[in-house]
């Protein structure tokens, strides 16, 4: 379902074998290529290992492109994975929090809630269209049945994040983060490569939440998740606000939202493939809810509470 997967398979192969990799411009998640170029260069200057940089144009301008649609990345010397992932991520966030970002109002750090609201509104429109349609697919039939539940989760997440902004008069600094951070984001065979194509500007809690979301889907144990967070915390302490932001992001049903968006946008979709992914996702909802309850209860004294997740816990 991920429209980045095909190109990333080849990208990973090319990155290990060659010194340069050419990427389509639409594979970058941060719109300002010039800023990405400056950030990558800044990371290199700060001694960050494994960072790919964007090649400058002949006229010494950033955002070098061979044509209008591609960006040329210069891959660093191979950086072996000799540091635990959570510790390296923590150091990356620390290093990435010292930059002065341009147009911060256009980044997820400021606009996550608005992005979520717009995505929910768009899917509500799809929901109403499906309800009115005389002929619907199996996927659309399941979508009609379950979307109100997921929309409720999403609206819960939106309200939670809005309340956090009201509760904290001073918010923590943004950093260079990743669109979706997982165990595989930096993994290129036995090496790590940190690509500007993956970067966004947000609070570091974004990467922790997305790693945790992926960890649950990969059936990692709560102990493994806790160990990851503890190792990260040793290098870059996770504050009460950070844990609350993790909770808010985990509440948003991103996997279902992205799957539904991909389905309705895909004009050449494989119906059976989408159904298989949807049914698998639905079968894991009880497991995911249990995980949310575990995280909420483990951090009950530190995070903003979610009543339906801790209703049976003594406070």
C-alpha positions as CSV (number, residue, x, y, z in Angstrom):
1,X,0.0,0.0,0.0
2,X,3.0,2.2,0.5
3,X,3.8,4.2,-2.7
4,X,7.4,4.6,-1.5
5,X,8.2,0.9,-1.2
6,X,9.1,0.2,-4.8
7,X,11.5,3.1,-5.2
8,X,13.0,2.5,-1.7
9,X,13.9,-1.1,-2.6
10,X,16.0,0.1,-5.5
11,X,17.2,3.2,-3.5
12,X,18.6,1.0,-0.7
13,X,20.4,-1.2,-3.3
14,X,21.9,1.8,-5.1
15,X,22.8,3.5,-1.8
16,X,25.0,0.6,-0.7
17,X,26.6,0.0,-4.1
18,X,27.2,3.6,-5.3
19,X,28.2,7.0,-3.9
20,X,25.2,8.9,-5.4
21,X,21.5,8.2,-5.5
22,X,18.9,10.0,-7.6
23,X,15.5,10.4,-5.9
24,X,12.2,11.7,-7.3
25,X,11.4,15.0,-5.8
26,X,8.0,13.8,-4.6
27,X,9.6,11.2,-2.4
28,X,10.8,14.0,0.0
29,X,8.4,14.7,2.9
30,X,9.7,18.2,3.7
31,X,8.8,20.6,0.9
32,X,11.8,23.0,1.3
33,X,14.6,21.1,-0.5
34,X,17.0,24.0,0.1
35,X,16.4,23.8,3.8
36,X,16.9,20.0,3.7
37,X,20.2,20.6,1.9
38,X,21.3,23.0,4.6
39,X,20.2,20.7,7.4
40,X,22.1,17.7,5.9
41,X,25.2,19.9,5.6
42,X,24.7,21.1,9.1
43,X,24.5,17.6,10.5
44,X,27.8,16.7,8.7
45,X,29.4,19.8,10.2
46,X,28.3,18.7,13.7
47,X,29.9,15.3,13.2
48,X,26.7,13.3,12.6
49,X,27.6,10.0,11.0
50,X,25.7,8.4,8.1
51,X,24.0,11.5,6.8
52,X,23.4,11.7,3.0
53,X,23.7,15.2,1.6
54,X,22.0,16.9,-1.3
55,X,24.4,17.8,-4.1
56,X,24.7,21.5,-4.9
57,X,23.9,22.7,-8.4
58,X,26.7,23.9,-10.6
59,X,25.8,27.5,-9.8
60,X,26.5,26.6,-6.1
61,X,22.8,26.7,-5.2
62,X,21.3,24.1,-2.9
63,X,18.7,21.6,-4.0
64,X,20.7,20.3,-6.9
65,X,18.6,18.5,-9.5
66,X,19.5,16.8,-12.7
67,X,16.1,17.9,-13.9
68,X,12.9,19.3,-12.5
69,X,11.8,16.0,-10.9
70,X,14.8,14.6,-9.1
71,X,17.3,15.3,-6.4
72,X,20.8,13.9,-6.2
73,X,21.9,12.6,-2.9
74,X,25.6,12.0,-2.1
75,X,25.8,8.9,0.1
76,X,28.2,9.0,3.0
77,X,31.0,6.5,3.6
78,X,29.4,3.3,5.0
79,X,28.4,3.7,8.7
80,X,28.1,0.4,10.5
81,X,25.4,-0.2,13.1
82,X,27.6,-0.3,16.2
83,X,25.4,1.7,18.5
84,X,21.9,0.6,19.7
85,X,19.2,2.2,17.6
86,X,17.4,4.1,20.5
87,X,20.7,5.7,21.6
88,X,21.6,6.8,18.0
89,X,18.1,8.2,17.5
90,X,18.3,10.1,20.8
91,X,21.7,11.6,19.7
92,X,20.2,12.5,16.3
93,X,17.3,14.3,17.9
94,X,19.7,16.2,20.2
95,X,21.8,17.3,17.2
96,X,18.8,18.1,15.1
97,X,17.3,20.4,17.7
98,X,20.0,23.0,17.4
99,X,19.0,24.3,14.0
100,X,17.0,27.4,13.3
101,X,14.1,26.2,11.0
102,X,12.6,28.3,8.3
103,X,8.8,28.6,8.0
104,X,8.1,26.6,11.2
105,X,4.4,27.4,10.8
106,X,4.4,25.1,7.7
107,X,5.7,22.1,9.5
108,X,4.1,19.2,11.3
109,X,5.5,20.6,14.6
110,X,2.8,23.3,14.3
111,X,0.2,21.7,12.0
112,X,-0.1,18.1,13.1
113,X,-3.6,18.7,14.5
114,X,-4.8,20.5,11.4
115,X,-3.5,17.8,9.2
116,X,-5.4,15.2,11.2
117,X,-8.6,17.2,11.1
118,X,-8.4,17.6,7.4
119,X,-7.7,13.9,6.9
120,X,-10.7,12.9,9.0
121,X,-12.9,15.3,7.2
122,X,-11.9,13.9,3.8
123,X,-12.7,10.4,5.0
124,X,-16.0,11.5,6.4
125,X,-16.8,12.6,2.9
126,X,-15.8,9.2,1.5
127,X,-17.9,7.6,4.2
128,X,-21.0,9.6,3.1
129,X,-20.4,8.8,-0.6
130,X,-20.2,5.1,0.2
131,X,-23.4,5.2,2.1
132,X,-25.2,6.8,-0.8
133,X,-23.7,4.6,-3.5
134,X,-25.9,1.8,-4.9
135,X,-22.9,-0.5,-5.5
136,X,-20.0,-0.7,-3.1
137,X,-17.0,-3.0,-2.9
138,X,-16.2,-5.4,0.0
139,X,-13.7,-2.9,1.3
140,X,-16.2,0.0,1.2
141,X,-18.7,-2.2,3.0
142,X,-16.3,-2.8,5.8
143,X,-15.2,0.8,5.7
144,X,-18.8,1.9,6.4
145,X,-19.0,-0.4,9.3
146,X,-15.8,0.6,11.1
147,X,-15.0,4.1,10.1
148,X,-17.1,5.8,12.8
149,X,-15.1,3.9,15.4
150,X,-11.7,5.0,13.9
151,X,-13.0,8.5,13.4
152,X,-13.9,8.6,17.1
153,X,-10.3,7.6,18.0
154,X,-9.0,10.3,15.7
155,X,-11.2,13.0,17.2
156,X,-10.1,11.8,20.6
157,X,-6.5,12.3,19.6
158,X,-7.2,15.7,18.1
159,X,-8.9,16.9,21.3
160,X,-6.1,15.4,23.4
161,X,-3.4,17.3,21.4
162,X,-5.4,20.6,21.5
163,X,-5.7,20.3,25.3
164,X,-2.0,19.7,25.6
165,X,-1.3,23.0,23.8
166,X,-3.5,24.7,26.3
167,X,-2.0,23.0,29.3
168,X,1.6,23.8,28.4
169,X,2.4,27.5,28.0
170,X,6.0,26.7,26.8
171,X,6.4,23.9,24.3
172,X,9.6,22.0,23.8
173,X,11.9,22.7,20.9
174,X,11.3,21.0,17.5
175,X,13.9,18.8,15.9
176,X,14.7,17.0,12.7
177,X,12.5,13.9,12.8
178,X,11.3,11.3,10.3
179,X,8.0,10.9,8.4
180,X,7.7,7.3,9.8
181,X,10.5,6.0,12.0
182,X,10.9,2.2,12.2
183,X,13.7,-0.3,12.7
184,X,14.2,-0.1,8.9
185,X,14.3,3.7,8.3
186,X,18.1,3.9,8.5
187,X,18.9,0.2,7.6
188,X,20.7,-0.3,4.3
189,X,22.0,-3.8,4.6
190,X,24.6,-3.8,7.4
191,X,24.9,0.0,7.2
192,X,23.0,3.1,8.4
193,X,22.2,5.9,6.0
194,X,20.2,8.9,7.3
195,X,18.4,10.3,4.3
196,X,16.9,13.8,4.0
197,X,14.1,12.3,2.0
198,X,12.7,10.9,5.3
199,X,13.0,14.1,7.3
200,X,10.2,16.4,8.7
201,X,10.3,19.0,11.4
202,X,8.4,18.0,14.5
203,X,8.8,17.1,18.2
204,X,11.0,14.1,18.8
205,X,8.0,12.2,20.3
206,X,6.9,11.7,16.8
207,X,9.7,9.2,16.0
208,X,9.2,7.4,19.3
209,X,5.5,7.1,18.8
210,X,5.9,5.8,15.3
211,X,8.5,3.3,16.3
212,X,6.2,2.1,19.0
213,X,3.3,1.8,16.7
214,X,5.4,-0.3,14.3
215,X,6.8,-2.4,17.2
216,X,3.2,-3.4,18.3
217,X,2.4,-4.4,14.7
218,X,5.6,-6.4,14.6
219,X,4.5,-8.2,17.8
220,X,7.3,-6.8,20.0
221,X,6.8,-7.3,23.7
222,X,6.0,-4.5,26.1
223,X,9.4,-5.2,27.7
224,X,11.1,-4.6,24.4
225,X,9.3,-1.4,23.9
226,X,10.1,-0.2,27.4
227,X,13.7,-1.1,26.9
228,X,13.8,1.0,23.8
229,X,12.3,4.0,25.6
230,X,14.7,3.6,28.5
231,X,17.8,3.5,26.3
232,X,16.6,6.6,24.5
233,X,15.8,8.3,27.8
234,X,19.4,7.8,29.0
235,X,20.7,9.9,26.1
236,X,17.8,12.3,25.6
237,X,15.4,12.5,28.6
238,X,11.7,12.0,27.7
239,X,9.7,14.6,29.7
240,X,6.1,14.4,30.8
241,X,5.1,16.5,27.8
242,X,7.0,14.2,25.5
243,X,5.2,11.2,26.9
244,X,1.9,12.9,26.6
245,X,2.7,13.8,22.9
246,X,3.5,10.1,22.3
247,X,0.1,9.2,23.8
248,X,-1.7,11.7,21.6
249,X,0.0,10.5,18.5
250,X,-0.6,6.8,19.3
251,X,-4.3,7.6,19.8
252,X,-4.6,8.7,16.2
253,X,-5.4,5.6,14.1
254,X,-2.8,6.3,11.5
255,X,-2.6,2.8,10.0
256,X,-6.3,2.7,9.2
257,X,-6.3,6.3,8.0
258,X,-3.4,5.7,5.6
259,X,-4.9,2.5,4.3
260,X,-8.2,4.1,3.6
261,X,-6.7,7.1,1.9
262,X,-4.5,4.9,-0.3
263,X,-7.6,2.8,-1.3
264,X,-9.7,5.7,-2.4
265,X,-6.8,7.4,-4.2
266,X,-5.7,4.3,-6.0
267,X,-7.4,4.1,-9.4
268,X,-5.8,0.8,-10.3
269,X,-6.2,-0.8,-7.0
270,X,-6.1,-4.5,-6.2
271,X,-9.3,-5.1,-4.3
272,X,-8.3,-8.4,-2.7
273,X,-5.0,-7.0,-1.5
274,X,-6.6,-4.0,0.2
275,X,-9.2,-6.3,1.8
276,X,-6.5,-8.6,3.1
277,X,-4.6,-5.6,4.7
278,X,-7.8,-4.2,6.1
279,X,-8.9,-7.4,7.7
280,X,-5.5,-8.0,9.2
281,X,-5.6,-4.4,10.6
282,X,-9.0,-5.0,12.1
283,X,-7.9,-8.2,13.7
284,X,-5.2,-6.4,15.6
285,X,-7.4,-3.7,17.1
286,X,-7.9,-5.4,20.4
287,X,-4.1,-5.9,20.6
288,X,-3.5,-2.2,19.9
289,X,-6.1,-1.1,22.4
290,X,-4.4,-3.2,25.0
291,X,-1.1,-1.6,24.2
292,X,-2.6,1.9,24.5
293,X,-4.0,1.0,27.9
294,X,-0.6,-0.4,29.0
295,X,1.2,2.8,28.0
296,X,-1.4,5.0,29.6
297,X,-1.3,3.0,32.8
298,X,2.5,2.8,32.9
299,X,2.8,6.6,32.7
300,X,-0.3,7.5,34.7
301,X,1.5,9.8,37.0
302,X,3.2,11.8,34.2
303,X,0.9,12.1,31.2
304,X,-2.4,13.7,30.5
305,X,-4.9,11.0,31.2
306,X,-7.4,9.4,28.7
307,X,-10.4,8.4,30.7
308,X,-11.5,5.4,28.7
309,X,-8.0,4.0,28.8
310,X,-7.5,4.2,32.5
311,X,-11.1,3.9,33.7
312,X,-10.4,0.8,35.8
313,X,-7.2,2.1,37.3
314,X,-7.0,3.6,40.8
315,X,-5.5,7.1,40.6
